[in-house]
Amino acid sequence: MLIRSTYPINNEALRDLETLASEYDILVSTEVDYNESHTKNYLKDAVGKKCRFCNKGFPEVKFNSVAHAIPEFTGNKSLIATFECDNCNQYFSKFENEFANFMLPYNALGGVKKKGNKFPKYKQDIIVYHPIENYIHIDNFPQELHPDTNGFDLILDTPSYIPNFIYRSLIKIGLTLIPENTIGKYQDVLTWLMDMSSDTIFPASMFFSIFPFRNPSSKIRCVLFTRKESINREIPRTLLVLSYQNFSFQTFFPVPFSENKGKLIPFPVAIPTSLDLNLNLAQEVAHKLIDLSKIERIKGEKAQFNIKSLD
Ligand SMILES: [Zn+2]
């Protein structure tokens, strides 16, 4: 593999890519620009006004809501699904709200870029965090509070969230992006998604990576990988990676009963994003394995950040 880059390459990430390519094929790869609201991109199925999720059609169900293929809190304004009815849109918004709650402190700091905004400079400033307004204000940071450091730890409250709904939100994104000619193979996953009481056979989780805020990714990306036919190793049939700004999430589709032989490896490889390939950044990435199996609401969680002076 020949790669030209302007930064030192992280060879570990390259090896992970090779492992991935030996066991999986790319099923879908989607890229979205941030806040490109003027150019909409509509995902369509062959039959118009028929819902991919509940299978109902107009006029039994309506299609008036704008259904974002990837949640709006990631910065997606342009990729819209036309095959999601208003009822399902409302049902899925419950899941997305929980995902947005979980990400609120991260988004407030790393920031989904608003138009013209650059990431905040943490330099000689005081921080006021507005969880409701979803922004952070820094003004005249008093050096005497932290005289001997050029950085400090900032601990923000995470709003309460339901872990399993984050999983459902991720899988719903995947089911939206899968091409119509393949979606039939995922009927079991669609059925699971539409039934709030259904559990997964294998406990849900995600691999959450936080990259340094100074280098946000240029696009929102979602890639789905499907296991090659020839693979006998007990690994998930479908993997999903979503990334935006400085964050990436890796998870796996619910495992069918027939495939659960008790030794499943849910994360056969840590799938590298474009940011992982840069060795300079890779050394500062934080990874967290998040349990998404619980339907009980998690309260009182904190998110910790290390803020460094730009000097
Ligand atoms: Zn529907």
Boltz pocket constraint, residues with backbone or C-beta under 6 A from the ligand:
constraints:
  - pocket:
      binder: B
      contacts: [[A, 51], [A, 52], [A, 53], [A, 54], [A, 55], [A, 56], [A, 61], [A, 83], [A, 84], [A, 85], [A, 86], [A, 87], [A, 88], [A, 89]]
      max_distance: 6.0
